[in-house]
Amino acid sequence: NKTVIDNVNIKIRQGKVTAIHGHSGSGKSTVADLLLALYSPQKGSIIINGKELSDYNLVKWRKLIGFVSQDNYLFHGTILENILIGKEDATIEEVNQSLKEADAYNYISKLNEGLNTQVGERGLLLSGGQKQRIAIARALIRKPELIIFDEATSALDYETEQNIMNLIFKIAKNNTVIIISHKLDIIKRADYILKIENKMIREMNKIELLNEV
């Protein structure tokens, strides 16, 4: 097995925004996969609130995490059906609240079919920004305790990217958030910055980050 990251000792602070920074292929998304328990560490352990992740019920644990990536899959169906993937038994009130938190409620309410609007295969009938807002609403509807944004703005144009990033940091005021990105203008807005380099992860300050520009 290939070692991606090694000798790691890091903290993700509750109620704060932690950015994970590094070049493509450095292992940024591996950290997210470990937190989602898609992989188990070969050595050491992941501790959540004093309890090893391996001791958690993984189904219940994953329900506490909201995940938004650069390529969020929307299946061929309605906006409502795609949001309910996040919480199948959600009420319309919960759906609307999640849309408001994702700044998507106003534009969806103006569509002729509203929540019953078809998104097309992989969301092709929507713009990139609209797809991301629906994906964010889908993540928020379960009221997650941790939200991970994995290169969530990489496929967007500059203006849409800035709007989505402003939304992410608005959401972050009341949540524990991990932002995985290689873009320095995004990373520098985080409370804490972790850099992955040469299979190692270290915490860096913003002065160090600015010197990389």
C-alpha positions as CSV (number, residue, x, y, z in Angstrom):
1,N,0.0,0.0,0.0
2,K,1.2,3.5,-0.8
3,T,1.6,5.9,2.1
4,V,-0.1,9.2,1.3
5,I,0.3,11.0,4.6
6,D,2.5,9.9,7.6
7,N,3.2,10.9,11.2
8,V,0.2,13.2,11.5
9,N,-0.9,14.9,14.7
10,I,-3.6,17.6,14.0
11,K,-6.7,19.1,15.6
12,I,-9.9,20.2,13.9
13,R,-11.4,22.8,16.3
14,Q,-15.1,22.7,16.9
15,G,-17.0,25.8,15.7
16,K,-14.0,27.0,13.5
17,V,-13.0,26.9,9.9
18,T,-10.0,24.8,9.1
19,A,-8.5,24.9,5.6
20,I,-6.5,22.0,4.2
21,H,-4.0,23.2,1.7
22,G,-1.6,21.4,-0.7
23,H,-0.8,20.7,-4.3
24,S,-2.9,18.3,-6.4
25,G,-2.4,14.7,-5.3
26,S,-0.8,15.7,-1.9
27,G,-3.5,13.9,0.1
28,K,-6.0,16.6,0.9
29,S,-9.0,14.6,0.0
30,T,-7.6,11.6,1.9
31,V,-8.1,13.5,5.1
32,A,-11.8,13.9,4.3
33,D,-12.0,10.2,3.4
34,L,-10.5,9.3,6.7
35,L,-13.0,11.5,8.6
36,L,-15.9,10.0,6.7
37,A,-14.4,6.6,7.6
38,L,-14.2,5.5,4.0
39,Y,-10.6,4.4,5.0
40,S,-9.1,3.4,8.3
41,P,-5.6,4.7,9.2
42,Q,-3.0,2.0,9.0
43,K,-1.5,3.3,12.2
44,G,-2.8,5.6,15.0
45,S,-6.4,6.7,15.5
46,I,-8.9,9.4,14.9
47,I,-10.4,10.8,18.0
48,I,-13.8,12.6,17.9
49,N,-14.8,14.3,21.2
50,G,-12.6,11.9,23.2
51,K,-13.9,8.8,21.5
52,E,-12.1,6.8,18.8
53,L,-13.9,7.0,15.4
54,S,-13.7,3.2,15.1
55,D,-16.0,2.9,18.1
56,Y,-18.7,5.0,16.5
57,N,-21.7,3.6,14.6
58,L,-20.5,4.7,11.1
59,V,-24.0,5.1,9.7
60,K,-24.9,7.5,12.5
61,W,-21.5,9.3,12.3
62,R,-21.8,9.9,8.6
63,K,-25.2,11.4,9.1
64,L,-23.5,14.1,11.3
65,I,-21.4,15.2,8.3
66,G,-22.3,17.4,5.4
67,F,-20.1,16.9,2.3
68,V,-19.9,19.2,-0.7
69,S,-17.4,18.5,-3.5
70,Q,-16.6,20.1,-6.8
71,D,-18.6,17.5,-8.7
72,N,-21.8,17.0,-6.7
73,Y,-23.9,14.4,-8.4
74,L,-27.5,15.5,-9.1
75,F,-29.6,12.6,-10.5
76,H,-32.3,13.0,-13.1
77,G,-35.3,14.1,-11.0
78,T,-36.7,17.2,-9.3
79,I,-34.9,19.7,-7.1
80,L,-37.0,18.4,-4.2
81,E,-36.0,14.8,-4.8
82,N,-32.3,15.7,-5.0
83,I,-32.4,17.6,-1.7
84,L,-34.3,14.8,0.1
85,I,-31.3,12.6,-0.5
86,G,-29.8,14.4,2.4
87,K,-32.7,13.6,4.7
88,E,-35.5,11.4,3.3
89,D,-38.1,12.2,5.9
90,A,-37.5,16.0,5.8
91,T,-40.6,18.2,5.8
92,I,-41.2,20.9,3.2
93,E,-40.5,23.5,6.0
94,E,-37.0,21.8,6.5
95,V,-36.4,21.8,2.8
96,N,-37.3,25.5,2.4
97,Q,-35.1,26.4,5.5
98,S,-32.1,24.5,4.0
99,L,-32.6,26.4,0.7
100,K,-32.7,29.7,2.5
101,E,-29.5,28.8,4.3
102,A,-28.0,27.9,0.9
103,D,-29.2,31.2,-0.7
104,A,-31.2,29.1,-3.2
105,Y,-34.8,29.7,-2.0
106,N,-35.5,32.9,-3.9
107,Y,-34.4,31.7,-7.3
108,I,-36.1,28.3,-6.9
109,S,-39.4,30.0,-5.8
110,K,-39.4,32.0,-9.0
111,L,-39.2,28.9,-11.2
112,N,-42.5,27.9,-12.9
113,E,-42.3,24.4,-11.3
114,G,-40.5,25.5,-8.1
115,L,-39.2,22.5,-6.1
116,N,-40.7,20.2,-8.8
117,T,-38.4,21.6,-11.5
118,Q,-36.5,18.9,-13.3
119,V,-32.7,19.2,-13.0
120,G,-31.8,17.0,-15.9
121,E,-29.1,14.2,-16.0
122,R,-26.3,15.2,-13.6
123,G,-28.1,18.6,-13.2
124,L,-27.4,19.7,-16.8
125,L,-30.5,22.0,-16.8
126,L,-29.0,24.1,-14.0
127,S,-26.0,26.4,-13.9
128,G,-22.9,25.5,-11.9
129,G,-23.8,27.9,-9.1
130,Q,-27.4,26.6,-8.9
131,K,-26.1,23.0,-8.7
132,Q,-23.7,23.9,-5.9
133,R,-26.4,25.7,-3.9
134,I,-28.7,22.7,-4.2
135,A,-25.8,20.5,-3.1
136,I,-25.2,22.8,-0.1
137,A,-28.9,22.7,0.8
138,R,-28.8,18.9,0.6
139,A,-25.8,18.9,3.0
140,L,-27.4,21.4,5.4
141,I,-30.8,19.8,5.7
142,R,-29.5,17.1,8.0
143,K,-28.1,19.8,10.4
144,P,-24.6,18.3,10.3
145,E,-22.1,18.8,13.1
146,L,-19.2,18.9,10.6
147,I,-19.3,20.3,7.0
148,I,-16.6,19.4,4.5
149,F,-16.2,21.5,1.3
150,D,-13.8,19.6,-0.9
151,E,-12.7,21.9,-3.8
152,A,-16.3,23.0,-3.8
153,T,-15.7,26.1,-6.0
154,S,-13.1,24.7,-8.4
155,A,-15.4,24.2,-11.4
156,L,-17.1,27.6,-11.2
157,D,-16.4,30.9,-12.9
158,Y,-14.8,33.6,-10.8
159,E,-17.9,35.6,-9.9
160,T,-19.9,32.5,-9.0
161,E,-17.0,31.1,-7.0
162,Q,-16.8,34.3,-4.9
163,N,-20.6,34.2,-4.2
164,I,-20.4,30.5,-3.2
165,M,-17.3,31.2,-1.0
166,N,-19.1,34.1,0.7
167,L,-22.0,31.7,1.3
168,I,-19.6,29.0,2.8
169,F,-18.1,31.5,5.2
170,K,-21.6,32.7,6.2
171,I,-22.5,29.1,7.0
172,A,-19.3,28.6,8.8
173,K,-20.2,31.2,11.5
174,N,-22.4,28.6,13.2
175,N,-20.7,25.3,12.2
176,T,-17.5,23.3,12.3
177,V,-16.2,23.5,8.7
178,I,-13.3,22.0,6.8
179,I,-12.4,23.6,3.5
180,I,-10.1,21.6,1.2
181,S,-8.6,23.9,-1.5
182,H,-5.5,24.9,-3.3
183,K,-6.6,28.5,-3.8
184,L,-4.8,30.9,-1.5
185,D,-7.5,33.6,-1.6
186,I,-9.9,31.0,-0.1
187,I,-7.5,29.5,2.4
188,K,-6.5,32.8,3.9
189,R,-10.0,33.4,5.2
190,A,-9.9,30.3,7.4
191,D,-9.4,30.4,11.2
192,Y,-6.7,27.6,10.9
193,I,-4.6,26.4,8.0
194,L,-3.1,23.0,7.6
195,K,-0.6,22.4,4.8
196,I,0.1,18.9,3.4
197,E,3.6,18.6,1.9
198,N,5.9,15.6,1.5
199,K,3.4,13.3,3.2
200,M,3.4,15.5,6.3
201,I,0.7,17.9,7.7
202,R,1.6,21.0,9.7
203,E,-0.3,24.0,10.9
204,M,0.8,27.2,9.3
205,N,0.0,30.9,10.0
206,K,-1.3,33.4,7.5
207,I,2.1,35.2,7.2
208,E,3.6,32.0,5.9
209,L,0.7,31.5,3.5
210,L,1.1,35.0,2.1
211,N,4.8,34.4,1.5
212,E,3.8,31.6,-0.8
213,V,2.0,34.0,-3.2
